[in-house]
Amino acid sequence: MVIKHPFTPETFLTLPRRGVIVPNETGTAGLYSVSTHEFGKGTKKEWRVMRLDTGTSTQLIEDDKVHDVNWFPGSNGTQVVWLKSADKGVTQLVLSDAEPSLESEVSYVVAEFDAPVQHLKLHALEDGSIAFALVGLIGEDGDLYNEATAAKAPSTARIYDTPRVREWDTYVKPQKYGIFYSKLVRGDDDKWFVASRLHNCLRDTDLEAPAGMYEPQGPEDNFDISHQGIVFVARDPIPSKLQYSDASDVYFVPVESWVDTMLYSPTNLTAESEPALGIASSPRFSPNGNMIAFLKSYYANQADTRLMMGHVSSLTSFDVFKFIISSPWELVPSSFEFTPNGEYFLITADDCGRRSLFELELRRDAKPKLLVRSPSVQGVSVLHDGSDDLQVLVSSSSIVESSVYTIVDTTQKLEPRVVSAVTKHGTKLGLSHSQVSDIWFEGSNESCVHAWVIKPSNFDKSKKYPVILQIHGGPMDATRDEWHWRWNSGLWAEQGYVVVAPNFTGSVGYGVPFSAGIFGEWGGRPYQDLVNCMHYLSKIPYIDMDRAVAAGGSYGGYMISWILGQPLAQKFKALICHDLCFDLRMTCLMSDETGGINDFGGPGFPWSNAETLEKWNPARPELLRTWKSAPPTLVIHSDKDFRCPVTDGLAMFRTLQGLGVPSRLLNFPDENHFVLNPENSLVWHQTVFDWIEKWVGKGPTECT
């Protein structure tokens, strides 16, 4: 019997948060992280090992100082290795049995590194040793730098000579990040040790790698190692123009000896017949180490991400889809992995509000084969279970399920087998897939626009419900059938509302032209899609259009500020604006992201693109004057948000106050673009739901 817990913000924020599961070499067990918050006591972080035949799990370690836990190569899934932060910036490398027993030594410290390091990667070499690489700051001498033990400067001044000043929620450090390598060998006592000092693979270069060290998603996917060497993504150290300051490329550096200083400099993998400038990500070695594949989004059209591949000896790359299927794929890859034989790619891609999994054979005229469409895929690992047919272990989620692990047979001879689901597909929370449905409506420019509709679990079609229009950020992103730890549409619906989440023009997963339709149209086509969406909703009997609310964050926050100066504002009884862009003329200059050359049909700077920026600028005086008749608006902004600086939120709030509009400001001094602290997130949810209830009530009314 499933016990139902009312789905409240408290329940939501105390659910276990599981990471992507990674199988061992024998395909018998999976390793994953899980964090669980308890109000008043804090957050417990643990790593667990799950049996893949039964779904039962045991705790490996509970320690918030442990990170980068990996299966130890060559141990047949019996050992794991991790990094642990120690005193004074020291990092320990620890080896442990995956299933400790009374007869074995549980764990021991293999090595200590005299600086903070992270993002451990390992690879088994033919001689039985284990190559490894990790990331740390580089000191002036080219070796690891330890902030904790370095001499403190008498002044706190920062000096910058490039546009890279702030990233995400941090000021860029004067030291660059780099990738360091060595190898592990087994001693006569059967214990492993590090065979040499750590070597810097970026020594005597001006590169910083891997890219993404300051970003919330981290840089784990931005470098890889094999017996051939190290491949990584690095940003252009000296961008040619301000709008290209986030440009990055893939570099390969051969490693002849994992215990000696680097003999070669990193070499850029250039693309044949492609414009050079763009943003690269996710480099991967093929299983034999001879090929390198990666993703790249070119500035010529940032809505289109290409899967590129090249040989380590030629160091030129080609577009995989053009080479194999001779025509562009209508979807855009978001991640990929090689299969063990190197003859297939496993590719995830946004697909009409879902993140689907495809298989692509590396041969002429092959077509991507759909393996998984729902729930949305978050991670994929090949399962080495000894079977003839290739199976993969998939981590995924849905609007009603926070985490599910599934074994999928790529031949599709066998049905997918669910290993574990945290909420039993929503039933532990009183949720079900029947609450979630799709609508399609006519959008701008004769497009067909998709939206998710999420109803409360006690929905009664004979009654009318207040509606919440959730506007996603990005803007080149999408609302998917996946669990969201900040804007959870199922949680919002359970408060007594019908939630509608449209994937307007600019959203991903509906073809490149649809995504690119937002370029130069920030307040144009997406806004018209929302107008049309509201018109469509007005025809649905169970939706009470007299109790409509709109809420959005980031680009969605921009859209709320744009709506305030447009006729659509009068359709809503309340608005919620999280982390907005207010004065579009200054957005790319104040934000940590100075790109956006496609977003605005050109560089996002007032000296080169003033007309477009002003056209879609919510802060135009003639638009601000119309705000005096705006609906009550809740403004949320945090001090450490460098993507959309807090001054934009303050400007919006003070404009509303100055015009006499009922308004409230919620500010977090210690949060960034995301509200991550559970205690703060609870206040965020309570404030948002209280604001909605104040102006439209909660729950249904009888149809008349």
C-alpha positions in Angstrom: 0.0 0.0 0.0 1.3 3.4 -1.0 1.1 6.1 1.7 0.2 9.5 0.4 1.9 12.6 1.8 0.3 15.9 1.0 2.5 17.6 -1.5 3.4 20.8 0.3 6.6 22.9 0.0 7.9 21.3 3.1 7.3 17.8 1.6 8.9 18.9 -1.7 12.0 20.3 -0.1 12.6 17.3 2.1 12.4 14.7 -0.7 15.6 12.8 -1.4 17.5 14.3 -4.3 19.2 11.6 -6.2 22.0 12.1 -8.8 22.6 10.2 -12.0 23.4 6.5 -11.4 26.6 5.1 -12.9 27.0 1.3 -13.2 30.1 -0.7 -12.3 32.1 -2.7 -14.8 30.1 -5.9 -14.4 26.7 -4.3 -14.6 25.6 -5.6 -11.3 25.5 -2.4 -9.2 25.1 1.4 -9.6 26.7 4.3 -7.8 24.8 7.5 -7.1 24.6 10.4 -4.7 21.6 11.5 -2.7 21.0 14.5 -0.5 18.1 14.8 2.0 17.2 18.0 3.9 15.5 18.1 7.3 14.3 21.5 8.4 16.1 22.5 11.6 18.8 19.9 11.3 20.4 20.5 7.9 21.2 18.4 4.8 22.5 14.9 4.8 24.7 14.1 1.8 25.5 10.4 1.1 26.7 8.1 -1.6 25.0 4.8 -2.1 25.5 1.6 -4.1 22.3 0.0 -5.6 21.9 -3.6 -6.7 20.5 -3.4 -10.2 18.7 -6.7 -10.0 16.6 -5.8 -6.9 16.8 -2.0 -6.6 18.0 -2.3 -3.0 20.8 0.0 -1.9 23.4 0.3 0.9 25.1 3.4 2.1 28.7 3.7 1.0 29.6 6.9 2.9 27.9 9.9 4.5 30.2 12.9 4.5 29.6 16.4 3.0 33.4 16.8 2.5 33.5 13.8 0.0 33.1 14.5 -3.7 33.9 13.0 -7.1 33.1 9.4 -6.1 34.0 7.0 -9.0 34.1 3.3 -9.6 37.8 2.3 -9.5 38.8 1.0 -13.0 39.8 -2.6 -13.3 38.3 -3.7 -9.9 35.3 -5.4 -11.5 33.0 -3.1 -9.5 34.4 -4.1 -6.1 36.2 -0.8 -5.3 35.4 2.9 -5.4 37.6 6.0 -5.2 36.8 9.6 -4.1 38.2 12.9 -3.2 37.8 14.4 0.3 38.4 18.0 1.3 40.6 18.2 4.4 42.0 21.0 6.5 43.9 23.9 5.1 42.8 23.2 1.5 44.4 19.7 1.3 42.5 17.1 -0.7 42.7 13.4 0.0 42.4 10.7 -2.6 40.7 7.7 -0.9 40.2 4.1 -2.1 37.4 2.0 -0.6 35.7 -1.3 -1.0 32.3 -0.8 -2.6 30.8 -3.4 -0.2 32.8 -3.3 3.0 33.0 -6.5 4.9 34.5 -7.5 8.3 37.3 -9.3 6.5 38.5 -6.4 4.4 40.0 -3.0 5.1 37.2 -0.5 4.3 39.3 2.4 2.9 42.7 4.1 3.0 44.1 7.4 1.8 46.1 6.8 -1.4 47.5 10.3 -1.6 47.1 13.9 -0.3 47.3 16.9 -2.6 48.4 20.2 -1.1 45.5 22.2 -2.7 41.8 21.9 -3.4 41.2 19.7 -6.5 38.0 18.3 -8.0 36.4 16.7 -11.0 38.4 13.4 -10.8 38.6 11.3 -14.0 40.3 7.9 -14.3 41.3 5.5 -17.1 42.8 2.0 -17.0 46.0 1.7 -18.9 47.3 -1.5 -20.6 50.1 -2.0 -18.1 47.6 -2.2 -15.2 48.2 1.3 -13.9 45.4 3.9 -13.7 45.8 7.3 -15.4 43.9 10.1 -13.7 43.3 13.8 -14.1 41.7 16.4 -11.9 41.2 20.2 -11.8 42.7 22.9 -9.6 44.0 26.4 -9.6 47.3 27.1 -11.2 49.9 29.2 -9.3 52.5 31.5 -10.8 55.0 28.5 -10.8 52.6 26.4 -12.9 51.9 24.0 -10.0 48.7 23.7 -7.9 47.7 26.8 -6.0 46.2 26.6 -2.5 44.2 29.7 -1.6 44.0 28.6 2.1 47.8 28.7 2.6 48.8 31.4 0.2 50.0 34.7 1.6 47.2 37.1 2.0 47.5 40.4 0.1 47.2 43.6 2.2 44.5 44.9 -0.2 41.3 43.4 -1.4 41.5 45.1 -4.8 40.7 43.2 -8.0 42.2 44.2 -11.3 40.9 43.0 -14.7 42.1 43.5 -18.3 39.5 41.4 -20.1 35.7 41.3 -20.1 35.7 38.2 -17.8 35.0 39.9 -14.5 32.1 37.9 -12.9 30.7 34.5 -13.7 27.5 33.2 -12.3 27.9 34.2 -8.6 31.6 34.7 -8.3 34.3 37.2 -9.3 36.8 35.5 -11.6 39.9 34.6 -9.7 43.3 36.0 -10.7 44.6 32.4 -10.9 43.4 30.2 -13.8 42.0 26.7 -13.5 44.0 23.9 -15.1 44.0 20.1 -15.5 46.6 18.1 -13.7 47.5 14.5 -14.3 49.5 11.5 -13.0 48.8 7.8 -12.6 48.2 5.2 -9.8 50.3 2.0 -9.5 49.9 -0.9 -7.2 52.7 -1.4 -4.7 54.2 -4.6 -3.3 51.9 -4.3 -0.3 48.9 -4.5 -2.8 48.1 -0.9 -2.0 47.8 1.8 -4.7 50.0 5.0 -4.7 50.5 8.0 -7.0 53.5 7.3 -9.2 54.6 11.0 -9.6 53.9 14.5 -8.7 50.9 16.1 -10.5 51.7 17.6 -13.9 50.0 20.6 -15.4 48.8 19.9 -18.9 48.4 23.6 -19.6 51.9 24.6 -18.5 53.3 27.4 -20.7 50.0 28.2 -22.3 47.5 31.1 -21.7 44.5 28.7 -21.7 42.2 28.0 -18.8 40.4 24.6 -18.7 38.0 23.0 -18.4 35.4 25.7 -19.3 32.5 26.0 -17.0 34.3 26.0 -13.6 32.2 28.9 -12.4 28.9 27.7 -13.9 26.2 25.8 -11.8 26.3 22.7 -14.0 30.1 22.4 -13.5 32.8 21.4 -16.0 32.6 17.6 -15.6 31.5 17.1 -19.3 34.1 19.5 -20.6 37.2 17.2 -20.4 38.0 13.6 -20.9 41.0 11.3 -20.7 42.2 8.1 -22.5 45.5 6.3 -23.0 46.1 8.8 -25.9 46.0 11.9 -23.7 43.6 14.6 -22.5 40.9 16.5 -24.4 39.2 19.5 -23.0 37.2 22.7 -23.7 38.8 26.0 -23.1 37.5 29.5 -23.6 39.3 32.0 -25.9 41.8 33.7 -23.6 41.7 36.9 -25.6 38.4 37.3 -27.4 38.5 39.3 -30.6 35.3 41.1 -29.8 33.2 41.6 -26.7 30.3 39.6 -28.1 32.6 36.6 -28.5 33.9 36.6 -24.9 32.3 33.2 -24.2 33.7 31.6 -27.3 35.4 28.2 -26.7 37.0 25.4 -28.5 38.1 21.8 -28.0 41.8 21.1 -27.5 43.8 17.8 -27.5 47.1 17.2 -25.8 48.9 13.8 -26.2 50.3 12.2 -23.1 53.2 9.8 -23.8 53.9 9.3 -20.1 51.5 9.9 -17.3 54.4 10.4 -14.8 56.4 12.9 -16.8 56.0 16.6 -17.7 54.0 17.3 -20.8 56.0 17.1 -24.0 53.4 18.7 -26.3 51.2 21.8 -26.3 47.4 21.6 -26.7 46.2 21.7 -30.3 42.8 23.0 -31.3 40.5 20.6 -33.2 39.5 22.8 -36.1 36.3 22.2 -38.1 36.3 21.5 -41.8 34.1 24.0 -43.8 32.6 25.5 -40.6 32.8 29.0 -39.1 35.3 28.8 -36.2 33.7 30.9 -33.5 31.2 29.3 -31.2 30.7 27.5 -27.9 32.0 23.9 -27.6 31.2 21.3 -24.9 31.2 17.6 -24.0 34.4 16.2 -25.6 34.6 12.4 -25.6 37.2 9.9 -26.6 36.0 6.9 -28.5 36.6 3.6 -26.7 39.8 2.9 -28.5 41.0 6.5 -28.0 41.5 7.3 -31.7 38.5 9.5 -32.2 37.3 12.6 -30.4 33.7 13.8 -30.6 32.2 16.9 -29.1 29.3 19.4 -29.4 29.5 22.8 -30.8 27.1 25.7 -31.2 28.3 28.2 -33.8 27.6 31.9 -33.5 26.3 31.8 -37.0 23.2 30.1 -35.5 23.3 29.3 -31.8 20.0 27.5 -32.1 21.7 24.7 -33.9 24.2 22.5 -31.9 26.4 20.2 -34.1 27.9 16.9 -33.1 31.4 17.0 -34.4 34.1 14.3 -34.6 37.7 14.0 -35.6 40.8 11.7 -35.4 43.5 12.4 -32.9 46.1 12.3 -35.6 44.5 14.7 -38.0 43.0 17.2 -35.5 40.3 18.3 -37.9 36.6 17.6 -37.3 33.5 17.1 -39.3 29.7 17.3 -38.7 28.6 13.8 -37.9 25.0 14.2 -39.1 26.0 15.8 -42.5 28.5 12.9 -43.0 26.1 10.1 -42.0 22.6 11.1 -42.9 23.5 13.8 -45.5 20.9 16.3 -44.1 20.3 18.2 -40.9 18.5 16.3 -38.1 15.4 18.2 -37.0 16.4 17.8 -33.4 19.4 19.2 -31.6 21.7 16.9 -29.5 22.2 17.9 -25.9 24.5 15.1 -24.9 26.0 11.9 -26.3 28.1 8.8 -25.4 29.9 6.3 -27.5 28.9 2.6 -27.2 31.7 0.2 -26.1 32.4 -0.9 -29.7 32.6 2.7 -30.9 30.1 2.0 -33.7 27.1 3.9 -32.3 26.3 7.1 -30.5 23.8 7.3 -27.7 22.3 10.8 -28.1 19.9 12.8 -25.9 17.9 15.6 -27.5 15.0 17.8 -26.6 11.9 16.5 -28.3 8.6 18.3 -28.0 8.8 19.0 -24.3 10.8 15.9 -23.4 14.4 14.9 -23.4 14.6 11.7 -25.5 17.3 9.1 -26.0 18.3 8.0 -29.5 20.8 5.6 -31.0 22.8 6.5 -34.1 24.9 4.0 -36.0 28.1 5.4 -37.4 27.5 4.4 -41.0 26.3 6.1 -44.2 22.5 6.7 -44.4 21.9 5.7 -40.8 19.0 7.4 -39.0 18.6 8.2 -35.3 16.5 5.4 -33.6 14.3 6.5 -30.7 15.0 4.5 -27.5 13.3 6.5 -24.8 10.9 9.4 -25.0 9.3 9.6 -21.6 10.2 10.2 -18.9 12.8 12.8 -19.7 16.4 11.5 -19.8 19.0 13.0 -17.5 21.8 10.6 -17.8 22.8 7.5 -19.7 25.5 4.8 -19.1 26.3 1.6 -20.9 25.6 -1.5 -18.9 28.4 -4.0 -19.2 26.4 -7.0 -17.9 27.8 -9.7 -20.2 24.7 -9.9 -22.4 25.0 -10.0 -26.2 22.6 -7.2 -26.7 23.6 -3.7 -25.6 21.7 -2.4 -22.6 21.9 1.1 -21.0 21.2 2.3 -17.5 19.0 5.5 -17.8 18.4 8.1 -15.1 15.3 10.1 -15.8 12.4 12.1 -14.2 9.0 13.4 -15.0 6.6 16.1 -13.8 5.3 13.7 -11.2 8.5 11.6 -10.4 11.7 13.1 -9.1 14.1 10.2 -10.1 13.7 6.9 -11.8 16.5 4.4 -12.8 15.6 2.2 -15.8 17.4 -0.5 -17.8 16.7 -0.1 -21.5 17.5 -2.8 -24.2 18.8 -0.9 -27.2 17.6 -3.7 -29.5 14.1 -3.1 -28.1 13.5 -6.9 -27.8 12.9 -6.4 -24.0 10.6 -4.0 -22.3 12.4 -1.3 -20.2 12.8 -2.4 -16.6 12.4 0.1 -13.8 15.1 -0.5 -11.1 14.0 2.2 -8.7 11.7 5.2 -8.5 11.8 7.5 -5.5 8.1 8.4 -5.4 6.7 5.3 -7.0 5.9 7.4 -10.1 4.2 10.1 -8.0 2.0 7.8 -5.9 3.9 8.6 -2.6 2.9 12.2 -3.1 -0.6 11.6 -4.4 0.4 12.5 -7.9 -0.2 10.6 -11.1 0.5 11.0 -14.8 -3.2 11.5 -15.5 -2.7 15.1 -14.1 -0.4 16.0 -17.0 -1.6 16.6 -20.5 -0.6 18.5 -23.7 -2.3 21.2 -25.7 -1.3 22.7 -29.1 -2.4 26.0 -30.3 -1.8 28.4 -33.2 1.1 30.7 -32.3 2.8 33.6 -34.1 3.9 33.4 -37.7 1.5 30.5 -38.3 3.5 28.3 -36.0 2.0 25.5 -33.8 2.9 25.9 -30.2 3.0 23.2 -27.5 2.1 23.7 -23.8 1.9 21.4 -20.8 -1.2 21.5 -18.7 -0.9 20.2 -15.1 -4.0 19.8 -13.0 -4.4 19.3 -9.2 -4.7 15.6 -8.1 -8.3 16.3 -6.9 -9.3 17.9 -10.1 -13.0 18.0 -10.8 -13.9 18.9 -14.5 -17.2 20.3 -13.4 -15.5 23.1 -11.6 -13.5 26.2 -12.7 -9.9 26.6 -11.5 -7.6 29.6 -11.3 -4.9 29.3 -13.9 -1.1 30.0 -13.6 0.8 30.7 -16.8 4.4 29.6 -16.1 6.9 31.2 -18.5 10.3 29.4 -18.7 13.7 31.0 -18.9 16.5 30.6 -21.3 15.1 31.7 -23.6 16.4 28.8 -25.7 15.2 26.2 -23.2 11.9 24.5 -22.6 9.4 23.3 -20.0 9.8 19.5 -20.1 8.0 16.5 -18.7 10.7 16.4 -16.0 11.1 17.1 -12.3 12.1 20.6 -11.5 13.7 21.4 -8.1 12.8 25.1 -8.3 9.8 25.7 -10.5 7.9 22.5 -9.9 4.6 22.7 -11.8 3.2 19.6 -9.9 3.7 21.4 -6.6 2.1 24.6 -7.9 -0.9 22.6 -9.2 -1.4 20.9 -5.8 -2.0 24.3 -4.2 -5.3 24.3 -6.1 -4.5 25.7 -9.6 -4.3 24.6 -13.2 -0.7 25.3 -14.4 -0.1 25.9 -18.1 3.5 26.0 -19.3 3.9 27.0 -22.9 6.9 26.3 -25.0 6.8 29.5 -27.0 8.9 30.6 -30.0 12.6 30.2 -29.0 12.0 27.0 -27.1 14.2 24.0 -27.9 12.9 20.6 -29.1 10.6 21.8 -32.0 13.2 22.2 -34.7 16.0 24.7 -35.3 13.8 27.3 -37.2 11.3 27.4 -34.2 14.2 28.0 -31.7 15.8 30.6 -34.0 12.5 32.4 -34.3 13.2 34.4 -31.2 16.4 36.0 -32.6 15.7 39.7 -32.8 12.2 39.0 -31.5 12.5 38.9 -27.7 9.3 40.8 -27.0 7.7 39.9 -30.4 6.9 36.3 -31.4 7.1 34.8 -27.9 4.8 37.5 -26.5 2.3 36.9 -29.3 2.4 33.1 -28.5 1.4 33.9 -24.9 -1.4 36.2 -26.2 -2.7 33.3 -28.3 -2.2 30.8 -25.5 -4.4 32.9 -23.2 -7.0 33.1 -25.9 -6.9 29.3 -26.3 -7.3 28.8 -22.6 -10.3 31.1 -22.5 -12.2 28.4 -24.4 -11.5 25.6 -21.8 -14.5 25.3 -19.5 -12.6 24.3 -16.3 -10.3 27.4 -16.5 -11.3 30.5 -14.7 -9.8 33.3 -16.8 -11.0 35.9 -14.2 -8.4 34.4 -11.8 -5.3 34.2 -14.0 -1.7 34.7 -12.8 1.5 34.8 -14.8 4.9 33.8 -13.3 8.4 33.7 -14.9 12.1 33.7 -14.1 15.2 34.9 -16.0 13.9 35.3 -19.6 10.5 34.5 -18.1 11.1 37.4 -15.7 12.0 39.7 -18.7 8.7 38.6 -20.3 6.8 39.6 -17.2 8.3 43.0 -17.3 7.5 43.2 -21.0 3.9 42.1 -20.4 3.5 44.9 -17.8 3.6 47.5 -20.6 1.4 45.5 -23.0 -2.4 44.9 -23.3 -1.9 41.3 -22.1 -1.2 42.6 -18.5 -5.0 43.2 -18.1 -5.7 39.5 -18.5 -4.0 38.8 -15.1 -4.9 39.4 -11.5 -1.3 39.0 -10.3 2.2 38.7 -11.6 5.3 37.0 -10.2 8.7 38.1 -11.6 11.9 36.3 -10.6 15.4 37.5 -11.7 14.3 39.7 -14.6 16.0 41.8 -17.3 14.7 45.4 -16.9 16.6 47.8 -19.2 17.4 45.7 -22.2 19.9 48.3 -23.5 22.2 47.5 -20.6 21.5 43.7 -20.1 24.6 42.4 -22.0 26.9 44.9 -20.4 25.7 44.3 -16.8 25.3 40.5 -17.1 28.2 38.0 -16.7 27.1 36.8 -20.1 28.0 39.3 -22.8 27.1 37.1 -25.7 23.6 37.0 -27.2 24.6 38.1 -30.7 21.8 35.9 -32.1 19.2 36.8 -29.4 19.0 40.4 -30.6 19.8 39.9 -34.2 23.3 41.2 -33.6 25.5 42.2 -30.7 23.5 43.1 -27.6 25.2 46.5 -27.1 23.7 49.9 -27.4 26.4 51.3 -29.7 25.9 48.6 -32.3 22.3 47.5 -32.0 20.4 50.3 -30.4 17.2 50.0 -32.5 16.5 46.3 -31.7 17.4 46.7 -28.0 15.1 49.7 -27.7 12.3 48.0 -29.6 12.0 45.2 -27.0 13.1 47.2 -24.0 10.5 47.0 -21.1 12.0 50.2 -19.6 11.0 52.5 -22.4 9.4 55.5 -20.7 6.1 55.3 -22.7 5.8 51.6 -21.6 6.6 52.3 -17.9 3.9 55.0 -17.8 1.3 52.3 -18.6 2.4 50.3 -15.5 0.2 52.4 -13.3 -2.7 50.1 -14.3 -0.7 46.9 -13.9 -1.8 44.0 -11.8 -0.2 43.4 -8.3 3.3 42.2 -8.9 5.7 40.2 -6.7 9.4 40.9 -7.6 12.1 38.4 -6.5 15.8 39.0 -6.9 19.0 37.9 -5.1 22.2 39.8 -4.5 24.6 37.2 -5.9 22.7 36.9 -9.2 25.3 38.1 -11.8 23.4 36.7 -14.8 20.5 39.2 -14.2 21.9 41.7 -11.6 19.8 42.5 -8.6 19.7 46.2 -9.6 17.2 45.2 -12.4 14.9 43.8 -9.8 15.2 46.9 -7.6 14.5 49.1 -10.6 11.3 47.2 -11.4 10.1 47.1 -7.8 10.7 50.9 -7.3 9.0 51.6 -10.6 5.9 49.7 -9.4 6.0 51.4 -6.0 6.4 54.8 -7.7 3.4 54.3 -9.8 1.3 53.0 -6.9 1.0 49.4 -8.0 0.5 46.9 -5.2 3.9 45.2 -5.1 6.3 43.3 -2.9 10.0 42.6 -3.1 11.6 39.3 -1.9 15.4 39.5 -1.7 18.0 36.9 -0.7 21.4 38.3 0.0 23.1 34.9 -0.2 21.4 33.4 -3.3 22.3 33.7 -7.0 20.2 33.2 -10.2 18.7 30.1 -8.4 17.4 29.9 -4.8 19.2 26.8 -3.6 19.2 26.9 0.2 16.2 24.8 1.3 15.4 27.2 4.1 15.4 30.1 1.6 13.5 28.0 -0.9 10.8 27.4 1.6 10.3 31.2 2.1 10.4 31.6 -1.7 7.5 29.1 -2.1 5.5 30.4 0.8 5.8 34.0 -0.4 4.9 33.1 -4.0 1.9 30.9 -2.9 0.7 33.6 -0.4 0.8 36.2 -3.2 -1.2 34.1 -5.6 -3.8 33.2 -2.9 -4.1 36.9 -1.8 -5.2 38.0 -5.3 -7.0 35.0 -6.8 -7.7 32.7 -3.9 -7.0 29.0 -4.2 -9.0 26.0 -5.4 -12.0 25.8 -7.7 -15.4 27.4 -7.9 -18.6 25.9 -9.2 -19.1 26.3 -13.0 -22.0 28.6 -13.8 
